Amino acid sequence: MIESYNANNQTWKTIVIFLGILTILSTICYYAILKLNTTSIYIGALMMCPAIASFITLKLMKRSISSLPWSLKDPTYLKLSYILPVSYIAISYILIWVFGFGNLGNQDTIAAWSQELGMTGSNTSMVVTVMILLLAIVGVVKNIGSTLGEEIGWRGFFVFELRKVVSFEGASILSGLIWSIWHWPIIWLMYNGSGQLFFHIAAFTIMIVAISIIMTYYTFKSNSLWPAALFHSVHNIFIQKVFTPMTTTNDSSSFWIDEYGFMIPIVASVFAIVFWRKARKENL
């Protein structure tokens, strides 16, 4: 009993140290983003903060960085971590197009893609196909360099520490809430003064908690941080680079599209319920 109590105290101490270091590092990056310039190099530094915070915490706790779940024994989880985000994002945007919250086929995006690919004058279908294939492969792989900075910290370190002292559900929801709060200054930067700030924060938070449940499930099942890193990259690329740019907006679009509208949170939550139940059945 005493040993268990001491172990729990040590785990909570580790969690507090991690969150404290993460807060300090992130504050520095957010100062640069909000006060100096909203540039990709500062955002990239911010995305590295969870990994750096986990490394420092491990060193302070006299634990090895090699103790993180770097290996991956079953590549099936990589395939599933690619398919799942594409699925809930595609379903969300199909619903958006069907209900008229936006329309498929943004001609400005297609024109920009044609120019970027050097395919000006080419068939539209060809341009769209080539760009989506490149984004789905090259874009996802390149973006893993950024998402890995987050996932080493969030899924590689944080959820495993949480799981020592709380249930799977607790680890998923608590990590999801903290992960979403960590993003809130960016949402403030985007929507402050729009009159819709709290709406977009709420939508984003619901989405993040939902996908946190799925990502935590795959992390524990695979005992690896790589499925989460891939999942995160695919999520970013297909929303930010494919489906949102391909959608022509209207007056109701801001309430439904992208990571800050409500359609993806709704659909992702349905997926999350399935994984919540799977985790319970499997005693994760």
Backbone bond lengths (Angstrom), bond angles and torsions (degrees), N, CA, C in turn:
res aa  C-N    CA-C-N  psi(-1)  N-CA   C-N-CA  omega(-1)  CA-C   N-CA-C  phi
1 M - - - 1.458 - - 1.523 111.14 -
2 I 1.355 116.38 -46.22 1.464 120.63 -179.89 1.522 110.55 -64.99
3 E 1.344 115.64 -40.98 1.467 119.53 179.24 1.524 110.92 -62.64
4 S 1.339 116.29 -41.48 1.461 120.59 178.58 1.524 111.13 -64.21
5 Y 1.333 116.41 -41.54 1.463 121.46 178.64 1.526 110.31 -62.26
6 N 1.326 116.39 -44.62 1.467 120.54 179.64 1.520 111.47 -65.44
7 A 1.333 116.24 -38.55 1.465 120.07 179.05 1.519 110.72 -64.84
8 N 1.330 116.74 -41.71 1.467 120.48 178.02 1.525 111.40 -63.60
9 N 1.331 116.00 -42.62 1.460 119.64 177.46 1.529 111.59 -60.73
10 Q 1.326 115.19 -41.01 1.460 119.97 179.33 1.523 110.61 -64.52
11 T 1.324 116.78 -39.27 1.463 120.59 179.19 1.520 110.82 -65.83
12 W 1.335 117.02 -46.75 1.468 119.69 178.71 1.524 111.13 -62.52
13 K 1.324 116.74 -37.00 1.469 120.62 176.10 1.524 110.14 -61.61
14 T 1.333 116.64 -42.76 1.465 121.40 178.72 1.529 110.74 -62.38
15 I 1.338 116.50 -42.64 1.463 121.47 -180.00 1.523 110.88 -63.26
16 V 1.328 116.25 -44.53 1.473 120.50 -179.60 1.527 110.81 -64.11
17 I 1.326 116.93 -41.71 1.469 120.25 178.11 1.522 110.57 -61.83
18 F 1.338 116.26 -45.69 1.473 120.64 179.15 1.521 110.80 -58.40
19 L 1.338 116.96 -48.75 1.462 120.29 -177.53 1.531 111.11 -67.13
20 G 1.318 117.48 -34.14 1.454 120.78 177.95 1.522 111.87 -66.18
21 I 1.331 116.13 -46.67 1.472 120.22 178.40 1.521 110.26 -64.71
22 L 1.336 116.27 -41.92 1.462 120.32 178.83 1.524 110.90 -60.40
23 T 1.327 116.91 -41.10 1.464 120.69 179.75 1.523 111.14 -62.81
24 I 1.325 117.16 -43.61 1.468 120.77 179.78 1.528 110.81 -63.22
25 L 1.315 116.87 -49.60 1.467 121.01 -178.98 1.526 111.24 -62.89
26 S 1.333 116.28 -43.76 1.465 120.43 -177.77 1.525 111.44 -67.61
27 T 1.331 116.65 -35.07 1.468 120.19 178.36 1.513 110.91 -61.34
28 I 1.319 116.17 -40.79 1.467 120.43 177.75 1.527 110.24 -61.96
29 C 1.315 116.18 -46.25 1.471 120.24 -179.43 1.526 111.37 -66.33
30 Y 1.321 116.58 -41.30 1.463 119.41 179.36 1.521 111.94 -66.49
31 Y 1.316 116.66 -32.92 1.471 118.69 174.87 1.527 109.73 -61.09
32 A 1.329 115.80 -44.81 1.466 120.14 179.48 1.529 111.14 -63.46
33 I 1.338 116.16 -41.45 1.468 120.54 -178.25 1.525 111.56 -68.77
34 L 1.326 116.50 -45.22 1.464 121.05 -173.24 1.520 113.29 -84.18
35 K 1.340 117.26 -31.24 1.459 120.19 -173.95 1.523 114.40 -105.28
36 L 1.327 117.06 -28.91 1.466 119.74 -176.58 1.529 111.55 -98.46
37 N 1.344 115.73 -67.10 1.462 118.90 -178.39 1.531 109.42 -165.07
38 T 1.312 116.63 136.67 1.467 120.88 178.02 1.518 108.67 -83.18
39 T 1.312 115.06 76.14 1.454 120.33 -176.91 1.522 110.58 -111.03
40 S 1.315 116.28 155.13 1.469 121.00 -175.26 1.525 111.95 -63.31
41 I 1.339 117.85 -27.65 1.464 119.65 -177.93 1.525 110.52 -69.07
42 Y 1.339 117.42 -36.80 1.459 120.55 176.46 1.525 111.00 -71.73
43 I 1.340 116.70 -39.24 1.462 120.00 177.73 1.527 110.03 -65.57
44 G 1.337 116.32 -38.41 1.461 120.05 175.94 1.521 111.67 -61.90
45 A 1.334 116.30 -40.28 1.469 120.35 177.53 1.527 110.50 -63.55
46 L 1.336 116.34 -39.87 1.464 120.64 177.69 1.520 110.75 -60.34
47 M 1.328 116.90 -42.95 1.456 120.74 -178.52 1.528 112.61 -67.53
48 M 1.326 117.01 -19.14 1.462 120.37 176.39 1.526 112.61 -82.92
49 C 1.326 117.08 -15.30 1.469 120.75 -173.58 1.531 114.46 -58.11
50 P 1.360 120.01 -44.30 1.467 118.26 178.94 1.528 113.06 -59.99
51 A 1.321 117.65 -39.76 1.466 120.19 178.89 1.522 110.82 -65.59
52 I 1.326 116.92 -47.02 1.468 120.47 -179.51 1.523 110.57 -62.74
53 A 1.342 116.36 -41.86 1.465 119.83 178.81 1.528 111.24 -61.66
54 S 1.330 117.00 -38.95 1.469 119.66 179.01 1.528 110.83 -68.36
55 F 1.320 117.76 -38.98 1.471 120.81 178.58 1.532 110.58 -62.95
56 I 1.318 116.45 -46.35 1.469 120.58 -179.19 1.524 110.00 -63.92
57 T 1.339 116.46 -42.82 1.460 120.59 179.63 1.521 111.34 -60.71
58 L 1.321 116.72 -43.95 1.462 120.33 179.20 1.527 110.98 -61.26
59 K 1.317 116.41 -42.30 1.465 120.17 178.86 1.523 111.07 -63.40
60 L 1.324 116.29 -43.90 1.470 120.24 179.64 1.527 111.72 -63.83
61 M 1.335 116.03 -33.97 1.461 120.82 -179.77 1.529 112.16 -88.82
62 K 1.340 115.20 7.13 1.471 121.91 178.21 1.528 112.23 59.02
63 R 1.327 113.90 42.01 1.453 121.03 175.61 1.525 108.98 -118.24
64 S 1.314 116.11 152.85 1.459 121.11 -175.56 1.530 111.76 -83.48
65 I 1.325 116.13 142.32 1.462 120.93 174.56 1.530 110.16 -63.69
66 S 1.322 116.40 -26.78 1.467 120.29 178.58 1.524 112.27 -68.78
67 S 1.355 116.91 -11.28 1.461 119.98 178.38 1.525 112.24 -74.92
68 L 1.326 117.55 -12.17 1.463 120.57 176.22 1.530 109.30 -67.99
69 P 1.332 117.99 154.33 1.475 121.11 -175.67 1.531 112.91 -77.64
70 W 1.318 116.03 73.32 1.461 121.76 -176.72 1.524 112.86 -76.69
71 S 1.312 118.08 -30.59 1.465 120.21 -173.36 1.524 111.03 -82.87
72 L 1.319 115.37 164.36 1.464 122.07 176.87 1.523 108.17 -141.84
73 K 1.332 116.29 111.35 1.460 120.55 -176.30 1.524 112.89 -85.23
74 D 1.340 116.26 -31.94 1.463 119.65 -176.20 1.529 110.24 -121.14
75 P 1.339 117.98 104.20 1.470 121.10 -178.75 1.522 114.37 -66.80
76 T 1.337 116.63 -8.30 1.472 119.83 177.27 1.523 110.93 -56.13
77 Y 1.325 116.46 -35.11 1.458 120.17 -177.90 1.520 112.18 -69.38
78 L 1.323 117.25 -24.91 1.468 119.74 173.26 1.521 110.42 -68.60
79 K 1.325 116.20 -43.31 1.466 119.97 178.66 1.522 110.72 -61.53
80 L 1.318 116.51 -45.25 1.461 120.28 179.97 1.528 111.52 -66.04
81 S 1.325 116.64 -35.18 1.461 120.75 -179.89 1.522 111.89 -73.94
82 Y 1.309 117.64 -12.52 1.466 121.59 171.68 1.534 109.64 -88.44
83 I 1.302 115.64 -46.21 1.466 120.72 -174.61 1.525 112.27 -66.02
84 L 1.337 117.52 -42.33 1.467 121.01 -173.35 1.525 113.73 -60.50
85 P 1.344 119.62 -52.10 1.467 117.52 179.85 1.524 113.01 -64.48
86 V 1.335 117.36 -36.59 1.465 119.28 176.39 1.531 109.65 -60.51
87 S 1.326 116.06 -38.21 1.469 120.55 -177.29 1.521 112.07 -65.71
88 Y 1.341 117.66 -53.32 1.469 117.33 -175.79 1.529 111.95 -71.22
89 I 1.336 117.20 -27.95 1.464 119.34 176.82 1.532 110.28 -71.71
90 A 1.335 117.11 -44.59 1.466 120.70 179.32 1.524 111.04 -62.24
91 I 1.329 117.23 -45.08 1.467 120.43 178.45 1.529 110.25 -60.32
92 S 1.323 116.69 -42.81 1.469 121.07 -179.34 1.524 111.17 -59.97
93 Y 1.318 116.40 -46.31 1.466 118.86 -177.02 1.527 112.88 -74.71
94 I 1.301 117.34 -31.05 1.471 119.20 173.35 1.524 109.54 -61.39
95 L 1.340 116.43 -42.61 1.467 120.16 177.24 1.527 111.37 -64.54
96 I 1.322 116.71 -38.94 1.467 121.35 177.46 1.525 110.45 -60.47
97 W 1.324 116.68 -45.31 1.470 120.87 -179.28 1.536 110.60 -69.03
98 V 1.330 116.97 -41.31 1.465 120.41 -178.46 1.528 111.06 -63.75
99 F 1.329 117.17 -42.18 1.462 120.96 -177.41 1.530 113.55 -86.48
100 G 1.330 116.60 0.98 1.451 119.91 174.19 1.519 115.44 78.47
101 F 1.343 117.33 20.59 1.467 120.21 177.09 1.530 110.49 -81.50
102 G 1.302 116.22 -3.04 1.455 124.95 178.80 1.515 106.79 178.39
103 N 1.321 116.47 167.53 1.465 119.65 -178.16 1.524 110.76 -129.03
104 L 1.323 115.23 143.14 1.460 121.18 178.67 1.516 110.25 -72.75
105 G 1.342 115.82 134.14 1.451 120.48 172.84 1.512 113.97 106.48
106 N 1.327 116.34 64.90 1.462 121.08 177.57 1.521 108.87 -78.95
107 Q 1.324 115.86 110.30 1.475 120.29 -174.59 1.526 112.35 -66.38
108 D 1.315 117.68 -30.33 1.471 120.01 177.02 1.522 110.58 -65.22
109 T 1.328 116.04 -40.28 1.466 120.20 178.07 1.522 110.69 -65.86
110 I 1.325 116.40 -43.80 1.459 120.34 -179.91 1.527 110.97 -62.77
111 A 1.317 116.70 -40.18 1.469 120.64 178.04 1.530 110.65 -64.84
112 A 1.338 116.42 -40.82 1.467 120.32 179.15 1.524 110.71 -66.57
113 W 1.333 116.47 -39.95 1.459 119.96 176.98 1.525 111.24 -64.30
114 S 1.319 117.22 -41.12 1.469 121.20 179.63 1.524 110.37 -59.45
115 Q 1.325 115.72 -43.40 1.460 120.27 -179.72 1.523 111.18 -68.47
116 E 1.321 116.35 -42.85 1.465 120.82 -178.82 1.526 111.57 -63.12
117 L 1.330 116.10 -37.11 1.464 120.62 -178.40 1.528 113.03 -84.91
118 G 1.327 116.38 -7.72 1.461 119.41 -175.15 1.506 112.12 70.63
119 M 1.353 115.85 30.47 1.462 120.95 -176.81 1.520 111.33 -118.10
120 T 1.325 116.50 30.92 1.460 120.39 178.38 1.524 110.46 -58.24
121 G 1.314 115.67 129.11 1.458 120.60 -178.58 1.510 113.28 93.68
122 S 1.328 116.65 -8.31 1.468 120.17 179.23 1.523 110.75 -77.44
123 N 1.307 115.75 163.49 1.450 122.19 177.41 1.529 110.66 -57.42
124 T 1.338 116.56 135.01 1.463 121.41 -177.11 1.520 112.08 -57.43
125 S 1.314 117.19 -44.30 1.464 121.10 -179.84 1.520 111.51 -59.75
126 M 1.334 116.06 -38.68 1.453 120.52 179.28 1.523 110.81 -66.13
127 V 1.319 116.28 -44.20 1.466 120.92 179.82 1.526 110.50 -60.67
128 V 1.322 115.95 -48.14 1.471 120.76 -178.63 1.527 110.74 -63.10
129 T 1.328 116.65 -43.46 1.465 120.70 -179.23 1.520 111.67 -62.45
130 V 1.330 116.17 -47.02 1.468 120.61 -178.91 1.528 110.59 -62.92
131 M 1.332 117.28 -45.59 1.458 120.04 -177.74 1.524 112.01 -65.44
132 I 1.330 116.97 -42.87 1.462 119.21 -179.49 1.526 110.88 -65.57
133 L 1.331 117.21 -40.03 1.465 120.21 176.86 1.526 111.45 -61.63
134 L 1.333 116.43 -43.55 1.463 119.99 179.41 1.526 111.76 -65.62
135 L 1.323 116.47 -41.94 1.462 119.86 178.26 1.523 110.69 -65.91
136 A 1.350 116.31 -39.91 1.460 121.50 -177.49 1.518 112.34 -66.89
137 I 1.319 117.24 -25.86 1.471 120.97 -178.98 1.531 110.64 -107.96
138 V 1.327 116.13 -68.25 1.469 120.72 -176.78 1.527 111.35 -65.31
139 G 1.336 116.12 -45.49 1.454 120.03 -178.88 1.517 112.46 -61.19
140 V 1.320 116.60 -43.51 1.466 120.98 -179.56 1.525 110.76 -64.86
141 V 1.329 117.03 -45.07 1.470 120.40 -178.99 1.527 110.80 -63.90
142 K 1.339 117.31 -44.68 1.463 120.33 178.07 1.518 111.44 -61.41
143 N 1.314 116.64 -40.31 1.464 120.85 -175.84 1.524 112.93 -71.49
144 I 1.335 117.04 -20.88 1.465 119.82 177.44 1.523 110.33 -60.11
145 G 1.332 117.34 -29.87 1.458 119.90 177.05 1.517 112.42 -58.37
146 S 1.340 116.21 -32.42 1.469 120.79 178.21 1.523 111.78 -85.03
147 T 1.329 116.42 -46.75 1.468 119.04 -176.51 1.525 111.94 -67.81
148 L 1.321 116.89 -26.41 1.462 119.92 178.43 1.525 110.73 -62.84
149 G 1.337 116.42 -34.64 1.458 119.57 177.55 1.512 112.23 -59.70
150 E 1.326 116.33 -37.00 1.462 119.88 176.11 1.522 111.52 -76.86
151 E 1.327 116.64 -45.11 1.462 119.63 -169.84 1.525 113.88 -73.88
152 I 1.325 118.56 -25.33 1.463 119.49 172.28 1.523 109.20 -58.67
153 G 1.350 114.59 -41.10 1.457 119.22 -179.72 1.509 114.19 -78.64
154 W 1.333 116.83 -52.05 1.466 120.19 -173.48 1.526 112.41 -71.11
155 R 1.314 118.40 -58.38 1.462 121.13 -176.86 1.531 112.40 -90.84
156 G 1.330 117.51 -36.22 1.459 118.97 -178.05 1.514 113.48 -70.03
157 F 1.335 116.51 -31.15 1.465 120.88 -176.68 1.528 113.14 -118.97
158 F 1.325 116.98 -56.90 1.461 122.18 -167.44 1.525 113.17 -62.80
159 V 1.350 118.20 -48.64 1.470 118.80 -175.93 1.528 111.72 -67.88
160 F 1.331 117.49 -29.77 1.459 119.59 178.06 1.532 110.58 -70.50
161 E 1.332 117.03 -35.99 1.464 119.75 174.98 1.525 110.51 -66.95
162 L 1.323 116.95 -45.36 1.456 120.77 179.25 1.520 111.68 -59.85
163 R 1.328 116.00 -39.02 1.473 119.62 -176.21 1.523 112.17 -65.37
164 K 1.337 117.66 -19.23 1.461 120.94 177.34 1.526 112.16 -70.30
165 V 1.345 116.00 -22.78 1.472 119.23 -173.93 1.524 113.94 -124.85
166 V 1.339 118.19 -11.07 1.462 120.77 177.56 1.525 109.15 -135.74
167 S 1.330 116.13 171.28 1.466 121.63 -179.85 1.525 111.32 -73.31
168 F 1.348 115.62 172.81 1.464 119.98 174.09 1.514 110.36 -56.01
169 E 1.344 116.41 -45.55 1.466 120.27 -179.80 1.519 111.06 -60.86
170 G 1.336 116.00 -43.16 1.458 120.06 179.32 1.509 112.18 -63.79
171 A 1.325 116.41 -43.21 1.463 120.41 179.75 1.527 111.25 -64.21
172 S 1.330 116.28 -41.43 1.463 120.90 -179.33 1.526 111.66 -64.93
173 I 1.340 115.89 -48.37 1.464 119.94 -175.19 1.523 111.19 -72.73
174 L 1.327 116.81 -44.74 1.470 119.42 -178.71 1.522 111.44 -64.02
175 S 1.326 116.54 -44.43 1.465 118.93 178.39 1.521 110.97 -65.73
176 G 1.351 116.90 -36.72 1.457 120.48 178.14 1.514 112.42 -65.30
177 L 1.330 116.84 -42.01 1.471 120.54 179.27 1.528 110.92 -64.58
178 I 1.322 116.34 -45.17 1.474 119.31 -179.86 1.518 110.53 -66.84
179 W 1.318 116.68 -38.98 1.469 121.38 177.34 1.523 110.32 -61.35
180 S 1.316 117.74 -41.62 1.466 120.70 -179.49 1.532 110.93 -69.73
181 I 1.341 116.96 -43.15 1.469 120.30 178.52 1.517 110.65 -59.68
182 W 1.303 116.22 -36.52 1.475 121.89 178.14 1.535 111.10 -59.55
183 H 1.344 117.12 -28.11 1.466 121.73 179.36 1.534 113.63 -87.29
184 W 1.320 117.97 -14.61 1.462 120.75 -170.42 1.533 114.64 -55.39
185 P 1.345 120.47 -38.26 1.468 118.29 178.34 1.532 113.51 -59.00
186 I 1.334 116.82 -33.75 1.466 120.01 177.15 1.524 110.48 -65.60
187 I 1.339 116.28 -42.08 1.469 120.00 178.93 1.527 109.88 -65.67
188 W 1.325 116.42 -39.31 1.463 120.40 175.73 1.526 110.52 -58.37
189 L 1.334 116.77 -43.41 1.458 121.50 179.16 1.519 111.13 -61.23
190 M 1.331 116.44 -38.25 1.463 121.23 -176.34 1.523 112.98 -76.90
191 Y 1.348 116.79 -37.86 1.473 119.02 -167.92 1.526 114.75 -120.22
192 N 1.327 118.88 0.53 1.452 119.77 179.56 1.531 110.29 -60.81
193 G 1.318 115.92 129.63 1.461 121.04 -179.18 1.512 113.67 90.68
194 S 1.343 116.80 -4.98 1.468 120.00 -178.72 1.524 112.36 -84.29
195 G 1.328 116.21 -15.37 1.453 120.05 -174.50 1.513 113.25 82.34
196 Q 1.327 117.16 -0.35 1.461 121.67 -177.60 1.534 112.13 -122.12
197 L 1.328 116.72 13.93 1.462 120.86 -173.73 1.520 112.36 -56.16
198 F 1.326 117.92 -51.20 1.464 120.94 -175.14 1.528 111.73 -69.59
199 F 1.315 116.75 -31.84 1.461 120.29 174.95 1.525 110.36 -61.17
200 H 1.341 116.20 -48.39 1.458 119.85 -177.41 1.530 111.85 -69.35
201 I 1.328 117.39 -34.64 1.462 120.11 175.14 1.524 110.18 -63.12
202 A 1.338 116.58 -43.43 1.468 120.67 179.66 1.516 111.39 -62.78
203 A 1.336 117.06 -46.15 1.461 121.03 -179.75 1.522 110.90 -61.70
204 F 1.314 116.47 -46.00 1.467 121.04 -179.34 1.526 110.76 -62.87
205 T 1.330 116.97 -42.32 1.461 121.08 -178.26 1.521 111.21 -63.80
206 I 1.326 117.37 -42.70 1.470 120.81 177.74 1.527 110.18 -61.25
207 M 1.330 116.26 -43.93 1.463 119.78 179.49 1.525 111.46 -62.18
208 I 1.330 116.70 -45.40 1.460 121.00 -177.22 1.530 111.24 -63.75
209 V 1.320 116.97 -43.32 1.474 119.80 178.46 1.528 110.05 -63.88
210 A 1.319 117.23 -39.77 1.468 120.75 179.66 1.523 111.30 -62.85
211 I 1.317 117.16 -49.35 1.466 118.55 -178.22 1.525 110.90 -73.08
212 S 1.334 117.15 -23.68 1.462 119.78 175.31 1.515 110.89 -62.64
213 I 1.322 117.27 -37.37 1.467 121.22 177.81 1.532 110.26 -62.36
214 I 1.336 115.84 -44.95 1.470 120.18 -179.45 1.522 110.78 -67.02
215 M 1.323 116.76 -45.84 1.469 120.70 -177.52 1.530 111.31 -66.51
216 T 1.322 116.45 -37.64 1.465 119.57 178.09 1.522 110.35 -66.62
217 Y 1.321 116.58 -37.77 1.463 120.44 176.65 1.536 110.12 -59.20
218 Y 1.322 117.13 -51.04 1.463 120.35 -179.21 1.519 111.78 -65.76
219 T 1.329 117.12 -32.46 1.460 120.28 178.79 1.522 110.56 -65.53
220 F 1.325 117.18 -46.74 1.462 120.18 -179.38 1.529 112.02 -70.79
221 K 1.331 117.02 -37.86 1.466 119.69 179.77 1.531 111.38 -66.12
222 S 1.324 116.29 -38.35 1.464 120.03 -178.16 1.521 112.27 -90.13
223 N 1.338 116.54 -16.47 1.467 122.39 -173.15 1.529 110.23 52.42
224 S 1.320 114.83 44.14 1.463 120.93 -176.13 1.518 109.71 -151.06
225 L 1.337 116.41 149.48 1.465 120.94 177.31 1.526 112.91 -87.17
226 W 1.342 117.36 -11.33 1.467 120.10 -173.80 1.529 114.17 -68.93
227 P 1.336 120.46 -39.86 1.469 118.16 175.88 1.519 112.91 -58.01
228 A 1.326 117.67 -39.20 1.465 120.58 179.11 1.522 111.14 -67.18
229 A 1.325 117.46 -39.46 1.462 120.81 178.89 1.526 110.85 -62.85
230 L 1.342 116.57 -41.71 1.462 120.86 177.99 1.523 110.55 -68.72
231 F 1.315 117.26 -45.76 1.460 122.78 179.17 1.527 110.11 -54.84
232 H 1.310 116.32 -48.26 1.467 122.71 -178.90 1.530 110.78 -61.65
233 S 1.329 116.37 -42.67 1.462 120.36 179.90 1.522 111.45 -65.55
234 V 1.325 117.07 -45.24 1.468 121.02 179.29 1.527 110.18 -62.61
235 H 1.325 116.70 -43.54 1.466 121.65 176.95 1.529 110.52 -54.88
236 N 1.323 117.19 -49.92 1.466 121.06 -178.23 1.526 112.20 -63.45
237 I 1.315 116.32 -47.83 1.470 120.41 -174.68 1.526 111.16 -64.89
238 F 1.331 117.40 -46.81 1.464 119.03 -174.08 1.528 112.76 -73.50
239 I 1.327 118.07 -25.92 1.466 119.08 174.05 1.517 110.60 -82.07
240 Q 1.331 116.45 -54.11 1.462 121.83 -170.20 1.524 113.91 -77.52
241 K 1.337 117.23 -29.79 1.464 120.26 -173.28 1.528 114.37 -110.96
242 V 1.343 117.28 -18.41 1.463 119.31 -175.96 1.532 111.38 -115.37
243 F 1.324 117.92 -72.18 1.466 120.43 -168.14 1.527 113.72 -71.43
244 T 1.327 118.20 -44.23 1.467 118.63 178.80 1.526 111.76 -65.31
245 P 1.333 119.51 -47.23 1.472 118.63 177.87 1.521 113.53 -62.10
246 M 1.340 117.34 -29.42 1.457 120.27 -178.80 1.526 113.25 -80.61
247 T 1.336 116.62 -3.06 1.467 120.73 -176.34 1.525 111.31 -103.31
248 T 1.317 116.06 125.03 1.464 121.97 173.59 1.527 107.99 -81.50
249 T 1.323 116.96 127.12 1.463 120.79 -173.24 1.524 112.77 -91.38
250 N 1.346 114.61 163.68 1.460 122.16 173.48 1.533 108.08 -139.73
251 D 1.305 118.27 -167.16 1.467 121.70 -173.77 1.530 113.32 -63.55
252 S 1.321 117.85 -28.46 1.465 120.50 -177.98 1.528 113.55 -95.76
253 S 1.323 117.21 -3.79 1.463 120.62 -172.52 1.519 113.89 -61.06
254 S 1.348 117.63 -40.43 1.457 120.02 -174.31 1.528 112.04 -62.38
255 F 1.335 117.40 -22.28 1.456 120.72 178.82 1.531 112.31 -83.26
256 W 1.341 117.74 -9.65 1.461 119.46 -172.61 1.518 114.93 -127.58
257 I 1.326 119.34 -33.05 1.459 119.68 -171.86 1.523 112.11 -92.86
258 D 1.308 115.27 167.12 1.451 124.76 174.05 1.528 110.75 69.03
259 E 1.341 116.44 -174.26 1.455 122.00 -178.92 1.522 112.59 -72.01
260 Y 1.330 116.88 -13.77 1.459 121.11 -172.96 1.528 112.40 -108.99
261 G 1.326 116.85 3.73 1.447 122.09 171.34 1.520 109.32 -100.36
262 F 1.326 117.57 -179.57 1.456 119.59 -170.07 1.520 115.96 -97.27
263 M 1.337 119.64 -9.58 1.459 118.16 -175.96 1.527 112.33 -69.92
264 I 1.319 117.97 -47.68 1.465 119.79 179.03 1.526 111.43 -62.01
265 P 1.349 120.19 -43.95 1.474 118.98 175.65 1.525 113.84 -56.87
266 I 1.333 117.02 -39.27 1.468 120.13 -179.73 1.521 110.70 -65.14
267 V 1.318 116.66 -50.39 1.470 120.38 -178.10 1.520 110.95 -67.00
268 A 1.334 117.03 -43.22 1.463 120.43 179.03 1.523 111.43 -62.01
269 S 1.327 117.04 -34.01 1.468 120.72 178.82 1.522 111.70 -65.73
270 V 1.332 116.89 -36.00 1.470 120.72 176.28 1.535 109.59 -62.94
271 F 1.323 116.03 -44.96 1.466 120.52 176.26 1.528 110.35 -60.99
272 A 1.331 116.69 -41.96 1.465 121.29 -177.45 1.525 111.71 -62.17
273 I 1.325 117.02 -37.92 1.468 121.06 178.73 1.530 110.39 -61.16
274 V 1.328 115.99 -40.37 1.466 120.55 177.95 1.527 110.37 -60.93
275 F 1.334 116.87 -45.06 1.465 120.15 -177.90 1.529 111.41 -73.46
276 W 1.316 117.11 -31.41 1.465 121.60 174.09 1.528 109.85 -58.50
277 R 1.341 115.06 -46.94 1.460 119.77 -179.88 1.530 111.75 -67.51
278 K 1.320 116.51 -38.37 1.468 120.35 177.65 1.524 110.17 -61.73
279 A 1.309 116.42 -43.08 1.461 120.92 -179.42 1.525 110.94 -62.40
280 R 1.323 116.70 -39.80 1.472 120.86 178.91 1.523 110.75 -64.82
281 K 1.322 116.45 -45.33 1.466 120.56 -179.79 1.522 111.15 -63.04
282 E 1.330 116.26 -34.19 1.461 120.96 -175.96 1.536 112.44 -93.87
283 N 1.331 116.00 3.10 1.462 121.78 177.49 1.529 112.97 55.80
284 L 1.314 115.02 43.54 1.466 118.62 175.81 1.527 110.39 -72.05
